[in-house]
Amino acid sequence: MIASAQGQWLTSIFFLLFIAVSLGLTFWSIRRSRSASGFYVAGRNLSGWQNGLALSGDYMSAASFLGIAGLVSLFGFDGLLYSFGFIVGWILIVLFVAEPLRNSGKYTLSDVMAYRLRPRPVRAAAALSSVTISLFHLLGQLVGASAIVSLLLPIDASIAIIVIGCLMVSYVLFGGMVATTYVQMVKAILVFAATCFLTFLLLSRFDFSVSSLMSAAALASGKGEAFLAPGLYFTNKLDLVSLGLGLVLGTAGLPHIMMRFYTVPTARDARASANWVIGVVGIYLVMTTVLGFGAAAVVGHDKITAASKAGNSAAPLLALYLGGGSGTLGGEMLVAFISAVTFATILAVVAGLLIAAASNIAYDLYTHVVKAGVSNEKEEVRAARIATVAVGVVAIGLALSAKSLNVAFLVGLAYAVAASANLPVILYSLYWPRFNTVGAISALSVGLVSSVGLVLVGPAVIGAKGLMFTDVQPLISLTNPGIISIPLGFLAGWLGTVFSARERSSEESFVSLKVRALTGYGAEVSTKAH
């Protein structure tokens, strides 16, 4: 707890205000989300800047605000990798994925994967991969939310996870993608403004000299110049490279990010959306990095770890100190507002993740695998709502057992799975005529199993710093499996294709996919969903 009784009242008021606004948006969206198109992709009626702002809101998550600031405050330079990795991946999206994806699919990533291939096995494997990614990502957000709430209110972290999980289920269950989008847009504006304000207050303390700030951070860290050099967190250089690969390549395989490109009317709007993200999120990530160094300089290592060993408390504590310190009205108000904004951030992101997972289960598994594509729109939306509740319950249960981990690390695992399983199939489907169903199943299976398996036998799960079996030596030293699992995913897709019979229908469909991807001919059109 870092807030006084007065601060708890202020925090409660801000929290309740944001919850009321988001629930109001959900209620407003109910009638606009009754159709499948409205529920899944907001009727494809969003403009490029609206979708870009919503995507930015999706990206300004607990992992970036709490996780990155926390890692930078504790380990200095090494925390920068998350900032760079999160944004560099968007270059790949703008150049190779955004426009072809918008033109080629309908609701989920699996649409692109199954366009040329045998749909039922491909959709089943792709849905399993995408749901796993969404669950990993959900864990990071729910853990971040519990850290914020339990830090500022007399509420146990487990209770916080359950309450937040119920709220996210409500948003998606009743408002679908329409509610999720507008909550993300409002939250993006608030988070960006709050981060700018905190950065301004911080730099004003050091006469707007970044050099003075960095020197003060190095001095207060107790590590000296080593704080500004690599090696404090990533002692294994191979692990550092592995994380970088996962973050850069994984973005284009994240289901909740990629499905947002279906919410705009044209491929041109999809590219515009990505450009907005690069501008807004790029500036935001620079500021969160500065705040991390600021927390090290102003708050100090010991106070940060006393509140949260993983460093997730660094940004709220910095807000408290910049506002005047513990017990002051300014400090209490600022930390209450910043924490409530962060809380709103998490609510919006988990809603986006949840609707992505529910879409994979309802649209891919139920409609196209179980029902073989024969189902009406009403059945599909009902299945999506049932899936929303089911995924929400599972995510809450898993988050309760993982609440001690750093949120940026948890999200990093999601990126590794996305880069290892989804990305190879997306790129092969769009750019390799010979690619076939066996190759797709091979890439999805090997990428998913290798990335998750390596995490389970690595130091994140077993060993002295793991979740269990602390007396057992981990089988591998890599916390981040990307450097092994990503090449394995691409290799499995290639080997599965070249060592299996040619699939004439896939090769013939490649031409029509290419025409549709490049020109938009035959692409899904907007509806009057909202």
SULMOUR-V524529 format. One record per residue. SS is DSSP state (h for helix, s for strand, l for the rest). OMEGA is omega in degrees with one decimal (* if undefined). D_LAST is the distance of its C-alpha to the last C-alpha in whole Angstrom. Layout:
[[SS;OMEGA;D_LAST] [SS;OMEGA;D_LAST]]
This chain:
[[l;177.5;43] [l;-176.6;43] [l;175.2;42] [l;177.9;44] [h;177.9;43] [h;179.0;42] [h;178.2;40] [h;176.9;38] [h;179.5;37] [h;-179.9;35] [h;179.7;34] [h;179.7;33] [h;179.9;31] [h;179.7;29] [h;-177.8;28] [h;178.3;27] [h;179.5;25] [h;178.4;23] [h;179.3;22] [h;179.0;21] [h;-177.6;19] [h;176.7;17] [h;175.4;17] [h;176.8;16] [h;178.6;13] [h;179.1;13] [h;179.5;13] [h;-174.0;10] [h;-171.3;8] [h;-175.8;10] [h;179.4;8] [h;-175.5;5] [h;-176.7;7] [l;178.0;10] [l;178.4;10] [h;179.4;12] [h;178.5;10] [h;-178.2;7] [h;-174.2;10] [h;-169.6;12] [h;175.8;10] [h;177.0;7] [h;-177.6;6] [h;-175.6;9] [l;-178.5;7] [s;174.4;10] [l;180.0;13] [h;-178.1;16] [h;177.3;17] [h;179.2;14] [h;177.1;14] [h;178.2;18] [h;177.5;18] [h;176.2;16] [h;177.4;19] [h;176.1;21] [h;176.4;20] [h;-175.2;21] [h;177.7;24] [l;-170.2;25] [l;175.3;26] [h;179.8;29] [h;-178.7;31] [h;-175.4;31] [h;-179.0;31] [h;-173.6;34] [h;-178.1;35] [h;178.1;36] [h;179.2;37] [h;179.8;39] [h;178.6;41] [h;-178.2;42] [h;-178.1;43] [h;-172.1;45] [h;173.4;46] [h;-171.5;46] [h;-174.5;45] [h;178.2;44] [h;-179.0;41] [h;-175.3;40] [h;178.7;39] [h;179.7;36] [h;-177.9;35] [h;-177.9;36] [h;-177.8;35] [h;-174.0;31] [h;-177.6;31] [h;180.0;33] [h;-179.3;31] [h;175.3;28] [h;176.5;31] [h;-179.3;31] [h;-179.1;27] [h;-174.1;27] [h;-168.3;30] [h;-167.0;30] [h;-166.7;26] [h;-176.2;23] [h;178.4;23] [h;-179.5;25] [h;-180.0;23] [h;-177.0;19] [h;-169.5;21] [h;-173.2;23] [l;-178.6;20] [l;-177.3;17] [l;-174.2;16] [l;175.7;20] [h;-177.4;23] [h;177.6;25] [h;-179.9;23] [h;-178.7;25] [h;-174.5;28] [h;-175.4;28] [l;-176.4;28] [l;-167.7;31] [l;175.9;33] [l;-166.1;33] [h;-171.2;30] [h;178.9;31] [h;-179.1;33] [h;179.8;31] [h;179.1;28] [h;-179.7;30] [h;-179.3;32] [h;179.2;29] [h;178.3;27] [h;178.1;30] [h;-176.1;30] [h;177.8;27] [h;176.7;27] [h;178.3;30] [h;-179.3;29] [h;179.6;26] [h;176.2;29] [h;-178.3;31] [h;178.2;28] [h;179.0;27] [h;-180.0;31] [h;-178.5;31] [h;-179.3;28] [h;176.4;29] [h;177.7;33] [h;178.8;32] [h;179.8;30] [h;178.5;33] [h;179.7;36] [h;-174.3;34] [h;-177.6;34] [h;178.9;37] [h;-171.6;39] [h;-178.0;38] [l;179.1;37] [l;-179.1;40] [l;178.1;38] [l;-178.1;39] [h;-179.6;37] [h;177.7;36] [h;179.5;35] [h;179.6;33] [h;-178.5;31] [h;-179.3;31] [h;-178.6;29] [h;177.1;27] [h;178.0;26] [h;178.4;25] [h;-177.8;22] [h;177.4;21] [h;-179.4;21] [h;-179.3;19] [h;-175.4;16] [h;-176.5;15] [h;-174.4;16] [h;-173.7;14] [h;179.6;11] [h;-177.6;11] [h;-179.8;10] [h;178.8;8] [h;-179.8;10] [h;-178.4;13] [h;-175.7;12] [h;173.3;12] [h;179.5;15] [h;179.1;16] [h;178.4;16] [h;-179.4;18] [h;179.6;20] [h;179.5;21] [h;-178.6;22] [h;-177.8;24] [h;-179.2;26] [h;179.5;27] [h;-179.6;28] [h;179.1;30] [h;175.9;31] [h;-178.6;32] [h;178.2;34] [h;179.9;36] [h;177.6;37] [h;179.5;38] [h;-179.1;40] [h;-177.1;42] [h;178.5;43] [h;177.0;44] [h;-176.6;47] [l;178.9;48] [l;178.6;48] [l;177.6;45] [l;179.0;48] [h;178.7;46] [h;178.9;49] [h;178.3;51] [h;-178.4;48] [h;179.3;48] [h;179.1;52] [h;178.6;51] [h;179.2;49] [h;-179.5;52] [h;-177.0;54] [h;-178.0;53] [h;-175.6;51] [l;-179.2;55] [l;-180.0;55] [h;-178.0;56] [h;178.9;55] [h;179.1;54] [h;-178.6;51] [h;179.5;50] [l;179.9;51] [l;172.9;49] [l;-177.6;51] [l;-178.6;50] [l;179.8;47] [l;179.0;47] [l;176.3;51] [l;-176.4;50] [h;178.3;49] [h;177.0;48] [h;178.7;46] [h;178.8;45] [h;-179.3;44] [h;177.9;42] [h;180.0;40] [h;178.5;39] [h;-179.3;39] [h;-177.9;36] [h;-176.9;34] [h;-175.3;34] [h;-174.0;33] [h;-176.8;31] [h;-177.3;28] [h;178.2;27] [h;-180.0;28] [l;-174.8;25] [h;-177.2;23] [h;176.1;20] [h;-175.1;21] [h;-178.6;21] [h;178.1;18] [h;177.2;16] [h;174.9;17] [h;-176.3;15] [h;-179.7;11] [s;-174.3;13] [l;-174.9;13] [l;177.1;17] [h;177.7;20] [h;177.1;21] [h;177.7;18] [h;177.8;19] [h;178.0;22] [h;177.7;21] [h;-178.9;19] [h;178.7;23] [h;176.3;25] [h;-179.8;23] [h;-178.7;24] [h;-179.5;27] [h;-175.2;28] [h;-175.8;26] [h;177.7;27] [h;178.1;30] [h;-178.8;31] [h;-178.4;30] [h;174.6;32] [h;-178.6;35] [h;178.8;35] [h;176.0;35] [h;177.3;38] [h;179.0;40] [h;176.8;39] [h;176.2;40] [h;178.2;43] [h;177.8;43] [h;177.5;43] [h;-176.3;46] [h;-172.1;48] [h;-176.0;47] [l;179.9;47] [l;-175.1;49] [h;-173.5;49] [h;-178.5;50] [h;178.1;48] [h;-178.0;45] [h;176.9;46] [h;179.2;48] [h;179.6;44] [l;-176.6;43] [l;-179.6;45] [l;179.0;42] [l;-176.4;41] [l;-178.3;38] [l;-172.1;39] [h;-177.0;40] [h;176.3;37] [h;178.5;37] [h;177.5;41] [h;177.6;41] [h;179.2;38] [h;-178.3;41] [h;-179.5;44] [h;179.7;42] [l;179.1;42] [l;177.2;45] [l;-178.3;46] [l;177.9;46] [l;179.6;47] [l;-179.2;46] [h;-179.9;43] [h;179.7;41] [h;-178.9;41] [h;-179.3;40] [h;-177.3;37] [h;-179.1;36] [h;177.5;36] [h;-179.6;34] [h;-178.8;32] [h;-179.1;32] [h;178.0;32] [h;176.5;29] [h;177.8;27] [h;177.4;28] [h;176.9;27] [h;176.9;23] [h;-177.0;24] [h;179.7;25] [h;-178.9;22] [h;-178.0;19] [h;-179.0;21] [h;176.6;22] [h;178.0;18] [h;178.6;18] [h;-178.0;21] [h;-179.4;20] [h;176.4;17] [h;179.9;19] [h;179.1;22] [h;178.2;20] [h;178.6;19] [h;-178.2;22] [h;-175.0;24] [h;-174.0;21] [h;-177.4;20] [h;-174.8;24] [h;-175.6;26] [h;-173.8;25] [h;-171.2;23] [h;178.6;26] [h;-178.3;29] [h;-176.7;29] [l;178.5;28] [l;177.3;29] [l;-178.7;25] [l;176.3;26] [l;178.9;23] [l;-174.7;20] [h;-179.2;16] [h;177.6;17] [h;-177.2;20] [h;179.5;18] [h;177.5;16] [h;177.6;19] [h;179.1;21] [h;-179.3;18] [h;175.7;19] [h;178.6;22] [h;178.4;23] [h;179.5;21] [h;-177.5;24] [h;179.8;26] [h;178.2;26] [h;179.3;25] [h;179.4;29] [h;-179.2;30] [h;178.9;29] [h;179.7;31] [h;179.5;34] [h;-179.0;34] [h;179.6;34] [h;-179.8;36] [h;-176.1;39] [l;-171.9;38] [l;178.9;37] [l;-175.8;41] [l;176.1;39] [l;-174.2;38] [h;178.6;34] [h;177.7;35] [h;-179.4;37] [h;179.4;35] [h;176.4;32] [h;177.8;34] [h;177.8;35] [h;179.2;31] [h;-180.0;32] [h;178.4;35] [h;-180.0;34] [h;-178.8;31] [h;-175.3;33] [h;-174.0;36] [h;-174.1;34] [h;-173.7;30] [h;179.5;31] [h;-177.2;34] [h;178.3;32] [h;-177.0;30] [h;177.6;32] [h;-179.0;35] [h;-176.2;32] [h;-168.4;31] [h;-178.9;34] [l;-177.7;37] [l;-174.8;38] [l;-174.1;40] [l;-177.7;38] [l;-175.3;38] [h;179.1;37] [h;177.7;40] [h;-179.7;39] [h;179.3;35] [h;-179.9;36] [h;-178.6;39] [h;-178.9;37] [h;-176.9;35] [h;-177.9;38] [h;179.4;40] [h;-179.3;38] [h;-176.3;36] [h;-177.9;40] [h;-178.1;41] [h;179.2;39] [h;-179.5;39] [h;179.7;42] [h;176.1;44] [h;-177.3;42] [h;179.9;43] [l;-178.8;47] [l;-175.1;46] [l;178.2;47] [l;-176.4;44] [l;179.7;44] [s;-178.1;48] [l;-173.4;51] [l;-177.4;52] [l;-175.5;48] [l;-179.1;46] [l;-176.6;45] [s;179.4;48] [l;-174.9;51] [l;179.6;52] [l;-176.9;56] [l;177.5;55] [l;178.4;55] [l;-176.9;51] [l;174.8;52] [l;-177.1;50] [l;-176.0;50] [l;172.9;47] [l;-179.4;44] [l;-170.7;41] [l;-169.6;42] [h;-175.1;40] [h;176.3;43] [h;-172.2;44] [h;-179.9;41] [h;175.0;39] [h;179.1;42] [h;178.5;43] [h;178.7;39] [h;-179.6;40] [h;179.9;43] [h;177.5;42] [h;179.9;40] [h;-178.8;42] [h;179.3;45] [h;-179.9;43] [h;-173.4;42] [h;-179.9;46] [l;175.4;48] [l;-177.7;46] [l;177.8;46] [l;-178.4;44] [l;-172.5;41] [h;-178.2;41] [h;178.6;37] [h;-178.4;36] [h;178.5;38] [h;-179.6;37] [h;-179.3;33] [h;-178.7;34] [h;-179.5;34] [h;176.4;31] [h;-178.9;29] [h;178.9;31] [h;-179.2;30] [h;-177.9;26] [h;-174.8;26] [h;-174.7;28] [h;-175.7;26] [l;179.5;23] [l;-178.8;24] [l;-178.8;22] [l;179.1;20] [l;-177.8;16] [l;-180.0;14] [l;175.3;10] [l;178.2;8] [l;-175.9;6] [l;179.2;4] [l;*;0]]
